[in-house]
């Protein structure tokens, strides 16, 4: 059961990250060229079924906070 619960939490976390990526893509005009490419690479990574590293997730949060705040 623990594994299933962990899997559920991981899926929920990835859904939240995907929503943040979607939010960033909707505000692409506020992104630098590097940020835009970074966000695209994260979207591709998630589409391939990979998770984000802690460092990628932290950078995504910083970008998201800046452009949605």
Residue frames relative to the residue before (quaternion, step in Angstrom):
aa qw qx qy qz dx dy dz
X 1.0000 0.0000 0.0000 0.0000 0.00 0.00 0.00
X 0.6015 0.5706 -0.3493 0.4366 3.58 1.02 -0.79
X 0.6556 0.5159 -0.3141 0.4532 3.58 0.92 -0.91
X 0.6520 0.5058 -0.3146 0.4692 3.56 0.96 -0.84
X 0.6505 0.5053 -0.3150 0.4714 3.56 0.96 -0.86
X 0.6408 0.5157 -0.3168 0.4722 3.59 0.98 -0.81
X 0.6334 0.5250 -0.3170 0.4719 3.55 1.04 -0.81
X 0.6436 0.5212 -0.3175 0.4618 3.58 0.97 -0.86
X 0.6667 0.4949 -0.3015 0.4686 3.58 0.92 -0.90
X 0.6343 0.5197 -0.3282 0.4689 3.59 1.01 -0.77
X 0.6494 0.5092 -0.3159 0.4681 3.59 0.97 -0.85
X 0.6458 0.5137 -0.3196 0.4657 3.59 0.95 -0.85
X 0.6411 0.5242 -0.3157 0.4631 3.57 0.98 -0.85
X 0.6740 0.4818 -0.3012 0.4721 3.59 0.93 -0.85
X 0.6124 0.5320 -0.3542 0.4653 3.60 1.06 -0.63
X 0.6401 0.5124 -0.3208 0.4741 3.58 1.03 -0.77
X 0.6452 0.5076 -0.3168 0.4751 3.59 0.99 -0.82
X 0.6396 0.5203 -0.3258 0.4626 3.59 0.99 -0.83
X 0.6360 0.5174 -0.3295 0.4683 3.60 1.01 -0.76
X 0.6395 0.5161 -0.3232 0.4693 3.58 1.01 -0.79
X 0.6331 0.5170 -0.3225 0.4774 3.58 1.01 -0.81
X 0.6448 0.5173 -0.3153 0.4661 3.58 0.94 -0.88
X 0.6350 0.5245 -0.3225 0.4665 3.59 0.98 -0.84
X 0.6591 0.5047 -0.3042 0.4672 3.57 0.95 -0.87
X 0.6570 0.5133 -0.3136 0.4545 3.58 0.94 -0.85
X 0.6370 0.5255 -0.3229 0.4624 3.60 1.09 -0.68
X 0.7417 0.3416 -0.1856 0.5465 3.58 1.22 -0.52
X 0.1247 0.8601 -0.4872 0.0852 3.54 1.17 0.65
X 0.6126 0.5738 -0.3541 0.4124 3.59 1.07 -0.65
X 0.6632 0.4947 -0.2987 0.4756 3.60 1.23 -0.40
X 0.6064 0.5743 -0.3424 0.4304 3.57 1.30 -0.21
X 0.4595 -0.6086 0.5552 0.3319 3.53 -1.22 0.52
X 0.6723 -0.4710 0.3598 0.4435 3.57 -1.24 0.21
X 0.6503 0.5132 -0.3178 0.4612 3.59 0.94 -0.88
X 0.6623 0.5093 -0.3108 0.4532 3.60 0.90 -0.90
X 0.6349 0.5341 -0.3251 0.4538 3.56 0.99 -0.83
X 0.6693 0.4811 -0.2926 0.4848 3.58 0.94 -0.87
X 0.6272 0.5375 -0.3258 0.4600 3.58 1.06 -0.78
X 0.6596 0.4996 -0.3022 0.4734 3.58 0.90 -0.94
X 0.6330 0.5219 -0.3294 0.4674 3.61 0.98 -0.80
X 0.6646 0.5009 -0.3130 0.4577 3.59 0.95 -0.85
X 0.6301 0.5199 -0.3357 0.4690 3.60 1.06 -0.69
X 0.6367 0.5266 -0.3248 0.4602 3.58 0.97 -0.85
X 0.6597 0.4991 -0.3033 0.4729 3.58 0.96 -0.87
X 0.6270 0.5439 -0.3324 0.4479 3.57 1.00 -0.82
X 0.6794 0.4790 -0.2877 0.4755 3.59 0.90 -0.92
X 0.6325 0.5396 -0.3327 0.4450 3.59 0.99 -0.79
X 0.6831 0.4654 -0.2781 0.4893 3.58 1.13 -0.63
X 0.5825 -0.6310 0.3480 0.3760 3.57 1.31 0.10
X 0.5173 0.6301 -0.4214 0.3973 3.58 1.25 0.29
X 0.4189 -0.6681 0.5477 0.2796 3.55 -1.23 0.46
X 0.5117 -0.6120 0.4949 0.3444 3.55 -1.28 0.24
X 0.4737 -0.6235 0.5256 0.3325 3.54 -1.16 0.56
X 0.6648 -0.4848 0.3684 0.4327 3.57 -1.24 0.29
X 0.6578 0.5171 -0.3078 0.4530 3.58 0.96 -0.87
X 0.6429 0.5085 -0.3194 0.4755 3.60 0.99 -0.79
X 0.6593 0.5116 -0.3037 0.4598 3.57 0.96 -0.90
X 0.6392 0.5194 -0.3234 0.4659 3.59 1.00 -0.79
X 0.6680 0.4931 -0.3012 0.4688 3.59 0.93 -0.89
X 0.6137 0.5404 -0.3385 0.4656 3.59 1.03 -0.79
X 0.6608 0.5080 -0.3086 0.4583 3.59 0.88 -0.91
X 0.6465 0.5166 -0.3232 0.4590 3.61 0.93 -0.81
X 0.6588 0.4923 -0.3029 0.4815 3.57 0.95 -0.89
X 0.6628 0.5203 -0.2999 0.4474 3.57 0.89 -0.98
X 0.6469 0.5205 -0.3127 0.4614 3.58 0.94 -0.90
X 0.6729 0.5148 -0.2992 0.4389 3.57 0.91 -0.91
X 0.7785 0.3738 -0.2076 0.4595 3.59 0.79 -0.94
X 0.7150 0.4131 -0.2751 0.4924 3.61 1.16 -0.26
X 0.5874 0.6336 -0.3417 0.3699 3.56 1.28 -0.31
